[in-house]
């Protein structure tokens, strides 16, 4: 999808009501034109409108397809999911408080561990001299310890 198409869709989200009213007006214009053609061919006005609707197809499905193509479905879906989640969380404040506290403790603990183990240097004088002791294939004997990174 090109950048222009993304911008058009993004603007479509902000002007949704106007776009939908334009779509409704366009569908109505098509239906009136088709009904006029049927009336000219000799049908009664009610029969002409029914025939025009039948020829045009299901209006609701057409509108839904247009909505899916005109906006950014992933953003709209995310927005509806966030609204639904907020409503559900506001209905159960005890569960919400428990969930927020659990997430806060988990995120805080992981951040502290990541910061202390991976971002700060080890608290030893010569970290390059740290050795690794590993077992050999024969139980009871060990190979000489080597500096990490060495063979």
DSSP file (Angstrom, degrees, kcal/mol; ACC not computed):
  #  RESIDUE AA STRUCTURE BP1 BP2  ACC     N-H-->O    O-->H-N    N-H-->O    O-->H-N    TCO  KAPPA ALPHA  PHI   PSI    X-CA   Y-CA   Z-CA
    1    1 A X              0   0    0      0, 0.0     2,-0.0     0, 0.0     0, 0.0   0.000 360.0 360.0 360.0 134.2    0.0    0.0    0.0
    2    2 A X     >  -     0   0    0      1,-0.1     4,-1.9     4,-0.0     5,-0.1  -0.271 360.0-110.8 -78.2 165.3    1.4    3.4   -1.0
    3    3 A X  H  > S+     0   0    0      1,-0.2     4,-2.4     2,-0.2     5,-0.2   0.865 118.5  56.0 -62.8 -37.0    1.9    6.3    1.4
    4    4 A X  H  > S+     0   0    0      1,-0.2     4,-2.5     2,-0.2    -1,-0.2   0.915 106.2  49.8 -62.9 -42.7   -0.9    8.2   -0.3
    5    5 A X  H  > S+     0   0    0      1,-0.2     4,-2.4     2,-0.2    -1,-0.2   0.899 110.0  51.2 -63.6 -39.7   -3.3    5.4    0.3
    6    6 A X  H  X S+     0   0    0     -4,-1.9     4,-2.7     2,-0.2    -2,-0.2   0.919 111.1  48.0 -62.3 -43.3   -2.3    5.3    4.0
    7    7 A X  H  X S+     0   0    0     -4,-2.4     4,-2.7     2,-0.2     5,-0.2   0.911 111.0  50.3 -64.6 -41.7   -2.9    9.0    4.3
    8    8 A X  H  X S+     0   0    0     -4,-2.5     4,-1.8     1,-0.2    -1,-0.2   0.921 113.4  46.1 -61.9 -43.4   -6.3    8.8    2.6
    9    9 A X  H  X S+     0   0    0     -4,-2.4     4,-1.3     2,-0.2    63,-0.3   0.902 111.5  51.6 -66.6 -39.8   -7.3    6.0    4.9
   10   10 A X  H  X S+     0   0    0     -4,-2.7     4,-1.1     1,-0.2     3,-0.5   0.915 111.4  46.8 -63.9 -42.3   -6.0    7.8    8.0
   11   11 A X  H  X S+     0   0    0     -4,-2.7     4,-1.7     1,-0.2    -1,-0.2   0.836 105.0  62.7 -65.9 -31.2   -8.0   10.9    7.0
   12   12 A X  H  < S+     0   0    0     -4,-1.8    -1,-0.2    58,-0.2    -2,-0.2   0.826  98.1  56.1 -62.3 -31.3  -11.0    8.7    6.4
   13   13 A X  H >< S+     0   0    0     -4,-1.3     3,-0.9    -3,-0.5    -1,-0.2   0.904 109.0  45.6 -66.8 -40.4  -10.9    7.7   10.1
   14   14 A X  H 3< S+     0   0    0     -4,-1.1    -2,-0.2     1,-0.2     3,-0.2   0.777 119.3  40.4 -76.1 -25.3  -11.2   11.4   11.2
   15   15 A X  T 3X S+     0   0    0     -4,-1.7     4,-2.1     1,-0.2    -1,-0.2  -0.159  76.0 132.7-112.6  38.9  -13.9   12.2    8.7
   16   16 A X  H <>  +     0   0    0     -3,-0.9     4,-2.6     1,-0.2     5,-0.2   0.882  67.6  51.3 -60.7 -45.1  -15.9    9.0    9.1
   17   17 A X  H  > S+     0   0    0      1,-0.2     4,-2.2     2,-0.2    -1,-0.2   0.912 112.0  46.8 -62.8 -43.0  -19.4   10.5    9.5
   18   18 A X  H  > S+     0   0    0      1,-0.2     4,-2.2     2,-0.2    -1,-0.2   0.916 112.8  49.5 -65.5 -42.1  -19.1   12.7    6.4
   19   19 A X  H  X S+     0   0    0     -4,-2.1     4,-2.3     1,-0.2    -2,-0.2   0.906 111.4  49.1 -64.2 -41.7  -17.7    9.8    4.3
   20   20 A X  H  X S+     0   0    0     -4,-2.6     4,-2.5     2,-0.2    -1,-0.2   0.875 110.3  50.2 -67.8 -36.1  -20.6    7.5    5.4
   21   21 A X  H  X S+     0   0    0     -4,-2.2     4,-2.2    -5,-0.2    -1,-0.2   0.885 110.8  50.3 -68.9 -35.4  -23.2   10.1    4.6
   22   22 A X  H  X S+     0   0    0     -4,-2.2     4,-2.3     2,-0.2    -2,-0.2   0.898 110.3  50.2 -65.9 -39.5  -21.6   10.5    1.2
   23   23 A X  H  X S+     0   0    0     -4,-2.3     4,-2.6     2,-0.2     5,-0.2   0.933 110.4  49.3 -62.9 -45.9  -21.7    6.8    0.7
   24   24 A X  H  X S+     0   0    0     -4,-2.5     4,-2.5     1,-0.2    -2,-0.2   0.911 111.5  49.5 -60.2 -42.3  -25.4    6.6    1.7
   25   25 A X  H  X S+     0   0    0     -4,-2.2     4,-2.2     1,-0.2    -1,-0.2   0.897 111.1  49.4 -64.7 -39.5  -26.2    9.5   -0.7
   26   26 A X  H  X S+     0   0    0     -4,-2.3     4,-2.2     2,-0.2    -2,-0.2   0.909 111.1  48.8 -66.8 -41.2  -24.4    7.8   -3.5
   27   27 A X  H  X S+     0   0    0     -4,-2.6     4,-2.5     1,-0.2    -2,-0.2   0.925 111.7  50.0 -63.3 -43.7  -26.1    4.4   -2.9
   28   28 A X  H  X S+     0   0    0     -4,-2.5     4,-2.7     1,-0.2    -2,-0.2   0.895 108.6  52.5 -61.8 -39.8  -29.5    6.2   -2.8
   29   29 A X  H  X S+     0   0    0     -4,-2.2     4,-2.3     2,-0.2    -1,-0.2   0.915 110.4  47.9 -62.9 -42.0  -28.7    8.0   -6.1
   30   30 A X  H  X S+     0   0    0     -4,-2.2     4,-2.4     2,-0.2    -2,-0.2   0.919 112.7  48.5 -63.5 -43.1  -27.9    4.7   -7.8
   31   31 A X  H  X S+     0   0    0     -4,-2.5     4,-2.6     1,-0.2    -2,-0.2   0.908 111.8  49.1 -64.6 -41.4  -31.1    3.1   -6.4
   32   32 A X  H  X S+     0   0    0     -4,-2.7     4,-2.5     2,-0.2    -1,-0.2   0.909 111.2  49.9 -64.5 -41.7  -33.2    6.0   -7.6
   33   33 A X  H  X S+     0   0    0     -4,-2.3     4,-2.0     2,-0.2    -2,-0.2   0.924 113.1  45.9 -62.1 -44.9  -31.6    5.9  -11.1
   34   34 A X  H  X S+     0   0    0     -4,-2.4     4,-2.1     1,-0.2    -2,-0.2   0.905 112.7  50.6 -65.7 -40.4  -32.2    2.2  -11.4
   35   35 A X  H  X S+     0   0    0     -4,-2.6     4,-2.6     1,-0.2    -2,-0.2   0.896 108.5  52.7 -64.3 -39.5  -35.8    2.6  -10.1
   36   36 A X  H  X S+     0   0    0     -4,-2.5     4,-2.3     2,-0.2    -1,-0.2   0.902 107.9  51.4 -61.2 -41.2  -36.4    5.4  -12.7
   37   37 A X  H  X S+     0   0    0     -4,-2.0     4,-1.5     1,-0.2    -1,-0.2   0.912 111.3  47.6 -62.1 -42.0  -35.2    3.1  -15.5
   38   38 A X  H  <>S+     0   0    0     -4,-2.1     5,-2.1     1,-0.2     4,-0.3   0.892 110.5  51.7 -66.4 -38.7  -37.6    0.4  -14.3
   39   39 A X  H ><5S+     0   0    0     -4,-2.6     3,-1.5     1,-0.2    -2,-0.2   0.902 107.3  52.8 -64.6 -39.3  -40.5    2.9  -14.1
   40   40 A X  H 3<5S+     0   0    0     -4,-2.3    -1,-0.2     1,-0.3    -2,-0.2   0.853 104.3  56.9 -62.7 -34.0  -39.8    4.0  -17.7
   41   41 A X  T 3<5S-     0   0    0     -4,-1.5    -1,-0.3    -5,-0.2    -2,-0.2   0.532 132.1 -91.5 -77.8  -3.3  -40.0    0.3  -18.7
   42   42 A X  T < 5S+     0   0    0     -3,-1.5    -3,-0.2    -4,-0.3    -2,-0.1   0.506  79.0 135.7 114.2   5.7  -43.5    0.2  -17.3
   43   43 A X      < -     0   0    0     -5,-2.1    -1,-0.3    -8,-0.1     2,-0.1  -0.478  58.5-105.9 -83.0 156.6  -43.1   -1.0  -13.6
   44   44 A X     >  -     0   0    0     -2,-0.1     4,-2.8     1,-0.1     5,-0.2  -0.416  35.9-107.0 -72.6 158.2  -45.0    0.5  -10.8
   45   45 A X  H  > S+     0   0    0      1,-0.2     4,-2.2     2,-0.2     5,-0.2   0.895 119.5  46.9 -56.5 -42.8  -43.0    2.8   -8.4
   46   46 A X  H  > S+     0   0    0      1,-0.2     4,-2.2     2,-0.2    -1,-0.2   0.928 114.8  45.8 -66.0 -44.0  -42.9    0.2   -5.6
   47   47 A X  H  > S+     0   0    0      1,-0.2     4,-2.5     2,-0.2    -2,-0.2   0.866 111.5  53.8 -66.0 -35.2  -42.0   -2.7   -7.9
   48   48 A X  H  X S+     0   0    0     -4,-2.8     4,-2.3     2,-0.2    -2,-0.2   0.908 108.8  48.0 -66.2 -41.8  -39.3   -0.5   -9.5
   49   49 A X  H  X S+     0   0    0     -4,-2.2     4,-2.4    -5,-0.2    -2,-0.2   0.917 112.7  48.9 -64.4 -42.6  -37.7    0.3   -6.2
   50   50 A X  H  X S+     0   0    0     -4,-2.2     4,-2.4     1,-0.2    -2,-0.2   0.924 112.7  47.4 -61.7 -44.3  -37.8   -3.4   -5.2
   51   51 A X  H  X S+     0   0    0     -4,-2.5     4,-2.6     2,-0.2    -1,-0.2   0.881 111.0  51.6 -65.0 -38.2  -36.2   -4.4   -8.5
   52   52 A X  H  X S+     0   0    0     -4,-2.3     4,-2.4     2,-0.2    -1,-0.2   0.920 111.2  47.2 -65.1 -43.0  -33.6   -1.7   -8.2
   53   53 A X  H  X S+     0   0    0     -4,-2.4     4,-2.0     2,-0.2    -2,-0.2   0.898 112.3  50.6 -63.5 -39.9  -32.7   -2.9   -4.7
   54   54 A X  H  < S+     0   0    0     -4,-2.4    -2,-0.2     1,-0.2    -1,-0.2   0.921 113.0  45.0 -64.6 -43.4  -32.5   -6.5   -5.9
   55   55 A X  H  < S+     0   0    0     -4,-2.6    -2,-0.2     1,-0.2    -1,-0.2   0.875 112.2  52.4 -68.3 -37.1  -30.3   -5.6   -8.8
   56   56 A X  H  < S-     0   0    0     -4,-2.4     2,-0.2     1,-0.2    -1,-0.2   0.874 105.3-138.3 -68.7 -37.0  -28.0   -3.4   -6.7
   57   57 A X     <  -     0   0    0     -4,-2.0     2,-0.7    -5,-0.2    -1,-0.2  -0.614  47.3 -18.1 108.3-171.4  -27.5   -6.2   -4.1
   58   58 A X     >  -     0   0    0     -2,-0.2     4,-2.0     1,-0.2     5,-0.2  -0.615  53.8-161.7 -76.8 112.5  -27.3   -6.2   -0.3
   59   59 A X  H  > S+     0   0    0     -2,-0.7     4,-2.6     1,-0.2     5,-0.2   0.885  87.0  55.0 -64.4 -41.4  -26.8   -2.6    0.8
   60   60 A X  H  > S+     0   0    0      1,-0.2     4,-2.2     2,-0.2    -1,-0.2   0.907 109.4  46.6 -60.8 -43.1  -25.6   -3.5    4.3
   61   61 A X  H  > S+     0   0    0      2,-0.2     4,-2.5     1,-0.2    -1,-0.2   0.894 111.4  51.9 -66.8 -38.9  -22.9   -5.8    3.0
   62   62 A X  H  X S+     0   0    0     -4,-2.0     4,-2.3     2,-0.2    -2,-0.2   0.921 110.3  48.4 -63.5 -43.7  -21.7   -3.2    0.4
   63   63 A X  H  X S+     0   0    0     -4,-2.6     4,-2.4     2,-0.2    -1,-0.2   0.908 111.3  50.5 -62.6 -41.3  -21.5   -0.6    3.2
   64   64 A X  H  X S+     0   0    0     -4,-2.2     4,-2.2     2,-0.2    -2,-0.2   0.915 110.2  49.1 -64.3 -43.1  -19.5   -3.0    5.4
   65   65 A X  H  X S+     0   0    0     -4,-2.5     4,-1.8     1,-0.2    -1,-0.2   0.905 111.1  50.5 -61.9 -40.7  -17.1   -3.8    2.6
   66   66 A X  H  X S+     0   0    0     -4,-2.3     4,-2.2     1,-0.2    -2,-0.2   0.919 109.0  51.1 -63.9 -43.0  -16.6   -0.1    1.9
   67   67 A X  H  X S+     0   0    0     -4,-2.4     4,-1.6     1,-0.2    -1,-0.2   0.902 109.6  50.7 -60.7 -41.4  -15.9    0.6    5.6
   68   68 A X  H  < S+     0   0    0     -4,-2.2     5,-0.4     1,-0.2    -1,-0.2   0.870 116.3  41.1 -64.9 -35.7  -13.3   -2.1    5.6
   69   69 A X  H  < S+     0   0    0     -4,-1.8    -2,-0.2    -5,-0.2    -1,-0.2   0.755 113.5  52.2 -83.8 -24.9  -11.6   -0.8    2.6
   70   70 A X  H  < S+     0   0    0     -4,-2.2   -58,-0.2    -5,-0.2    -2,-0.2   0.797 108.2  43.2 -87.4 -27.8  -11.8    2.9    3.4
   71   71 A X  S  < S-     0   0    0     -4,-1.6     2,-0.8    -5,-0.2   -61,-0.2  -0.225  95.1 -90.1-102.7-166.7  -10.3    3.0    6.9
   72   72 A X     >  -     0   0    0    -63,-0.3     4,-2.6     1,-0.2     3,-0.4  -0.875  38.1-165.8-105.4  96.2   -7.4    1.4    8.6
   73   73 A X  H  > S+     0   0    0     -2,-0.8     4,-2.8    -5,-0.4     5,-0.2   0.841  83.8  52.6 -56.8 -38.1   -8.9   -1.8    9.9
   74   74 A X  H  > S+     0   0    0      2,-0.2     4,-2.3     1,-0.2    -1,-0.2   0.911 112.7  44.3 -67.3 -39.9   -6.1   -2.6   12.3
   75   75 A X  H  > S+     0   0    0     -3,-0.4     4,-2.5     2,-0.2    -2,-0.2   0.912 115.5  47.6 -68.8 -41.4   -6.2    0.8   14.0
   76   76 A X  H  X S+     0   0    0     -4,-2.6     4,-2.5     2,-0.2    -2,-0.2   0.917 112.8  49.0 -65.0 -41.9  -10.0    0.7   14.2
   77   77 A X  H  X S+     0   0    0     -4,-2.8     4,-2.5    -5,-0.3    -2,-0.2   0.911 111.3  49.9 -62.8 -42.7   -9.9   -2.8   15.6
   78   78 A X  H  X S+     0   0    0     -4,-2.3     4,-2.6    -5,-0.2    -2,-0.2   0.919 110.1  50.9 -61.2 -43.7   -7.3   -1.7   18.1
   79   79 A X  H  X S+     0   0    0     -4,-2.5     4,-2.2     1,-0.2    -2,-0.2   0.925 112.0  46.1 -60.7 -45.7   -9.4    1.3   19.1
   80   80 A X  H  X S+     0   0    0     -4,-2.5     4,-2.4     1,-0.2    -1,-0.2   0.890 112.6  51.1 -66.1 -38.6  -12.5   -0.9   19.6
   81   81 A X  H  X S+     0   0    0     -4,-2.5     4,-2.7     2,-0.2    -2,-0.2   0.901 110.2  49.4 -64.4 -40.9  -10.5   -3.5   21.6
   82   82 A X  H  X S+     0   0    0     -4,-2.6     4,-2.5     2,-0.2    -2,-0.2   0.907 111.6  48.5 -65.0 -41.3   -9.1   -0.8   23.9
   83   83 A X  H  X S+     0   0    0     -4,-2.2     4,-2.3     2,-0.2    -2,-0.2   0.926 112.9  47.8 -63.8 -43.3  -12.6    0.6   24.5
   84   84 A X  H  X S+     0   0    0     -4,-2.4     4,-2.4     2,-0.2    -2,-0.2   0.926 112.4  49.4 -62.5 -45.0  -14.0   -2.8   25.3
   85   85 A X  H  X S+     0   0    0     -4,-2.7     4,-2.7     1,-0.2     5,-0.2   0.913 109.9  51.1 -61.5 -43.5  -11.1   -3.6   27.6
   86   86 A X  H  X S+     0   0    0     -4,-2.5     4,-2.3     1,-0.2    -1,-0.2   0.913 110.3  49.3 -61.7 -42.8  -11.5   -0.3   29.4
   87   87 A X  H  X S+     0   0    0     -4,-2.3     4,-1.3     1,-0.2    -1,-0.2   0.930 112.9  47.3 -61.6 -44.6  -15.2   -0.9   30.0
   88   88 A X  H  X S+     0   0    0     -4,-2.4     4,-0.8     1,-0.2    -2,-0.2   0.904 113.0  48.2 -64.8 -41.1  -14.5   -4.4   31.3
   89   89 A X  H  < S+     0   0    0     -4,-2.7     3,-0.5     1,-0.2     7,-0.3   0.860 108.8  53.7 -69.2 -34.5  -11.8   -3.3   33.6
   90   90 A X  H  < S+     0   0    0     -4,-2.3     3,-0.4     1,-0.2    -1,-0.2   0.779 103.0  58.2 -70.5 -25.0  -13.9   -0.4   35.0
   91   91 A X  H  < S+     0   0    0     -4,-1.3     2,-0.4     1,-0.3    -1,-0.2   0.770 113.2  39.0 -73.9 -24.8  -16.7   -2.9   35.8
   92   92 A X     X  +     0   0    0     -4,-0.8     4,-2.2    -3,-0.5    -1,-0.3  -0.730  64.4 169.8-127.1  81.8  -14.3   -4.9   38.1
   93   93 A X  H  > S+     0   0    0     -2,-0.4     4,-2.5    -3,-0.4     5,-0.2   0.829  77.6  55.8 -65.7 -31.8  -12.0   -2.5   40.0
   94   94 A X  H  > S+     0   0    0      2,-0.2     4,-2.2     1,-0.2    -1,-0.2   0.941 110.6  43.8 -64.7 -46.9  -10.7   -5.3   42.3
   95   95 A X  H  > S+     0   0    0      2,-0.2     4,-2.7     1,-0.2     5,-0.2   0.902 113.2  53.3 -62.8 -40.7   -9.5   -7.4   39.4
   96   96 A X  H  X S+     0   0    0     -4,-2.2     4,-2.7    -7,-0.3     5,-0.2   0.926 109.2  47.5 -61.7 -45.6   -8.1   -4.3   37.7
   97   97 A X  H  X S+     0   0    0     -4,-2.5     4,-2.4     1,-0.2    -1,-0.2   0.912 113.2  48.7 -63.0 -42.4   -6.1   -3.3   40.8
   98   98 A X  H  X S+     0   0    0     -4,-2.2     4,-2.5     2,-0.2    -2,-0.2   0.920 113.0  47.3 -63.0 -44.2   -4.7   -6.8   41.2
   99   99 A X  H  X S+     0   0    0     -4,-2.7     4,-2.6     2,-0.2     5,-0.2   0.917 112.8  48.4 -64.4 -43.7   -3.8   -7.0   37.5
  100  100 A X  H  X S+     0   0    0     -4,-2.7     4,-2.4    -5,-0.2    -2,-0.2   0.916 113.2  47.6 -64.4 -42.7   -2.1   -3.6   37.5
  101  101 A X  H  X S+     0   0    0     -4,-2.4     4,-2.6    -5,-0.2     5,-0.2   0.923 112.3  49.4 -64.3 -43.8   -0.1   -4.5   40.7
  102  102 A X  H  X S+     0   0    0     -4,-2.5     4,-2.5     1,-0.2     5,-0.2   0.934 113.3  46.1 -61.3 -46.1    1.0   -7.8   39.3
  103  103 A X  H  X S+     0   0    0     -4,-2.6     4,-2.8     2,-0.2     5,-0.3   0.901 112.0  51.8 -63.6 -40.2    2.1   -6.3   36.0
  104  104 A X  H  X S+     0   0    0     -4,-2.4     4,-2.5    -5,-0.2    -2,-0.2   0.925 111.8  45.5 -63.4 -44.8    3.9   -3.5   37.9
  105  105 A X  H  X S+     0   0    0     -4,-2.6     4,-2.6     2,-0.2     5,-0.2   0.927 115.6  47.2 -64.7 -44.5    5.8   -5.9   40.1
  106  106 A X  H  X S+     0   0    0     -4,-2.5     4,-2.3    -5,-0.2    -2,-0.2   0.927 115.0  44.3 -63.8 -45.9    6.7   -8.2   37.2
  107  107 A X  H  X S+     0   0    0     -4,-2.8     4,-2.3    -5,-0.2    -1,-0.2   0.907 114.9  49.7 -66.7 -41.0    7.9   -5.4   34.9
  108  108 A X  H  X S+     0   0    0     -4,-2.5     4,-2.4    -5,-0.3    -2,-0.2   0.918 111.7  47.8 -63.4 -43.8    9.8   -3.7   37.7
  109  109 A X  H  X S+     0   0    0     -4,-2.6     4,-2.4     1,-0.2     5,-0.2   0.929 112.9  47.9 -64.5 -44.7   11.6   -6.9   38.7
  110  110 A X  H  X S+     0   0    0     -4,-2.3     4,-2.5    -5,-0.2    -1,-0.2   0.892 112.1  49.9 -63.9 -38.7   12.5   -7.8   35.1
  111  111 A X  H  X S+     0   0    0     -4,-2.3     4,-2.6     2,-0.2    -1,-0.2   0.918 111.4  48.5 -65.0 -43.2   13.8   -4.2   34.5
  112  112 A X  H  X S+     0   0    0     -4,-2.4     4,-2.6     2,-0.2     5,-0.2   0.911 113.8  46.1 -64.3 -42.5   15.9   -4.4   37.7
  113  113 A X  H  X S+     0   0    0     -4,-2.4     4,-2.5     2,-0.2     5,-0.4   0.934 114.0  48.1 -66.3 -45.8   17.4   -7.8   36.8
  114  114 A X  H  X>S+     0   0    0     -4,-2.5     4,-2.2    -5,-0.2     5,-1.0   0.924 114.4  47.1 -59.5 -45.3   18.1   -6.7   33.2
  115  115 A X  I  X>S+     0   0    0     -4,-2.6     5,-1.0    -5,-0.2     4,-0.7   0.926 116.5  42.1 -64.0 -46.2   19.7   -3.5   34.4
  116  116 A X  I  <5S+     0   0    0     -4,-2.6    -2,-0.2    -5,-0.2    -1,-0.2   0.840 124.2  33.7 -75.1 -32.2   21.9   -5.1   37.1
  117  117 A X  I  <5S+     0   0    0     -4,-2.5    -3,-0.2    -5,-0.2    -2,-0.2   0.858 129.3  24.9 -92.0 -37.6   23.0   -8.1   35.1
  118  118 A X  I  <5S+     0   0    0     -4,-2.2    -3,-0.2    -5,-0.4    -2,-0.1   0.773 122.8  40.9-104.3 -28.6   23.3   -7.0   31.5
  119  119 A X  I  <<S+     0   0    0     -5,-1.0     2,-0.3    -4,-0.7    -3,-0.2   0.794 104.7  62.9 -95.3 -28.6   23.9   -3.3   31.5
  120  120 A X  S   <S-     0   0    0     -5,-1.0     3,-0.1     1,-0.1     2,-0.0  -0.717  89.8-107.3 -96.2 147.7   26.4   -2.8   34.3
  121  121 A X        -     0   0    0     -2,-0.3    -1,-0.1     1,-0.1    -2,-0.1  -0.323  45.5 -89.3 -68.4 156.4   29.8   -4.4   34.3
  122  122 A X        -     0   0    0      1,-0.1     2,-1.8    -4,-0.1     5,-0.1  -0.360  37.2-116.5 -64.5 145.2   30.5   -7.3   36.6
  123  123 A X  S    S+     0   0    0     -3,-0.1     2,-0.3     4,-0.0    -1,-0.1  -0.280  79.9 104.4 -82.9  54.6   31.7   -6.3   40.1
  124  124 A X  S    S-     0   0    0     -2,-1.8     3,-0.4     1,-0.1    -2,-0.0  -0.922  73.9-125.2-129.5 157.9   35.2   -8.0   39.7
  125  125 A X  S    S+     0   0    0     -2,-0.3     2,-0.5     1,-0.3    -1,-0.1   0.935 103.5  21.9 -69.3 -46.8   38.6   -6.5   39.1
  126  126 A X    >   +     0   0    0      1,-0.1     3,-2.0     2,-0.0    -1,-0.3  -0.769  64.4 175.5-123.7  84.4   39.5   -8.6   36.0
  127  127 A X  G >  S+     0   0    0     -2,-0.5     3,-1.2    -3,-0.4    -1,-0.1   0.746  77.5  67.1 -64.4 -20.9   36.3   -9.9   34.4
  128  128 A X  G 3  S+     0   0    0      1,-0.2    -1,-0.3    19,-0.1    20,-0.1   0.643  93.7  60.9 -72.9 -11.8   38.4  -11.4   31.5
  129  129 A X  G <  S+     0   0    0     -3,-2.0    -1,-0.2    18,-0.1     2,-0.2   0.307  71.9 124.8 -96.9   8.8   39.9  -13.9   34.0
  130  130 A X    <   -     0   0    0     -3,-1.2    18,-2.0    -4,-0.1     2,-0.3  -0.491  50.9-148.6 -66.9 135.4   36.6  -15.5   35.0
  131  131 A X  E     -A  147   0A   0     16,-0.2     2,-0.5    -2,-0.2    16,-0.2  -0.693   9.9-141.3-111.5 161.3   36.9  -19.2   34.4
  132  132 A X  E     -A  146   0A   0     14,-1.8    14,-1.0    -2,-0.3     2,-0.5  -0.985  10.8-161.9-121.4 124.1   34.5  -21.9   33.4
  133  133 A X        +     0   0    0     -2,-0.5     2,-0.4    12,-0.2    12,-0.1  -0.928  17.9 172.8-107.4 125.6   34.7  -25.3   35.0
  134  134 A X        -     0   0    0     -2,-0.5     9,-0.9     9,-0.2     2,-0.1  -0.970  31.6-108.0-134.2 149.5   32.9  -28.1   33.1
  135  135 A X  B     -B  142   0B   0     -2,-0.4     7,-0.2     7,-0.1     2,-0.1  -0.361  29.0-135.8 -73.3 153.0   32.8  -31.8   33.5
  136  136 A X        -     0   0    0      5,-1.1     4,-0.1     2,-0.4    -1,-0.1  -0.341  35.2 -92.2 -93.7-176.7   34.5  -34.2   31.1
  137  137 A X  S    S+     0   0    0     -2,-0.1     2,-0.5     2,-0.1    -2,-0.1   0.805 110.7  70.8 -69.1 -27.8   33.0  -37.3   29.6
  138  138 A X  S >  S-     0   0    0      3,-0.1     3,-1.4     1,-0.0    -2,-0.4  -0.793  89.3-122.8 -93.4 126.5   34.5  -39.4   32.5
  139  139 A X  T 3  S+     0   0    0     -2,-0.5     3,-0.1     1,-0.2    -2,-0.1  -0.373  92.4  28.6 -64.4 142.0   32.9  -38.9   35.9
  140  140 A X  T 3  S+     0   0    0      1,-0.2     2,-0.4    -4,-0.1    -1,-0.2   0.275 103.5  86.6  93.9 -10.4   35.2  -37.9   38.7
  141  141 A X    <   -     0   0    0     -3,-1.4    -5,-1.1    -5,-0.1     2,-0.4  -0.926  56.2-162.0-121.6 149.1   37.7  -36.0   36.5
  142  142 A X  B     -B  135   0B   0     -2,-0.4    -7,-0.1    -7,-0.2     2,-0.1  -0.955  17.9-123.5-127.8 146.6   37.6  -32.4   35.4
  143  143 A X        -     0   0    0     -9,-0.9    -9,-0.2    -2,-0.4     3,-0.1  -0.425  47.5 -80.7 -80.1 164.2   39.5  -30.6   32.6
  144  144 A X        -     0   0    0     -2,-0.1     2,-0.3     1,-0.1    -1,-0.1  -0.323  52.3-106.5 -62.1 146.5   41.6  -27.6   33.4
  145  145 A X        -     0   0    0    -12,-0.1     2,-0.3    -3,-0.1   -12,-0.2  -0.570  37.7-162.6 -77.3 139.7   39.6  -24.4   33.7
  146  146 A X  E     -A  132   0A   0    -14,-1.0   -14,-1.8    -2,-0.3     2,-0.1  -0.842  27.9 -96.2-118.4 155.1   40.0  -22.0   30.8
  147  147 A X  E >   -A  131   0A   0     -2,-0.3     3,-2.3   -16,-0.2   -16,-0.2  -0.456  53.9 -94.3 -66.3 144.4   39.1  -18.4   30.6
  148  148 A X  T 3  S+     0   0    0    -18,-2.0    -1,-0.1     1,-0.3     3,-0.1  -0.383 115.7  26.7 -62.1 135.9   35.7  -17.8   29.1
  149  149 A X  T 3  S+     0   0    0      1,-0.4    -1,-0.3    -3,-0.1     2,-0.1   0.132 105.6  98.0  95.2 -19.5   36.0  -17.2   25.4
  150  150 A X    <         0   0    0     -3,-2.3    -1,-0.4     1,-0.1    -4,-0.1  -0.465 360.0 360.0 -93.4 171.2   39.3  -19.3   25.3
  151  151 A X              0   0    0     -2,-0.1    -1,-0.1    -3,-0.1    -3,-0.1   0.438 360.0 360.0 -93.8 360.0   39.5  -22.9   24.2
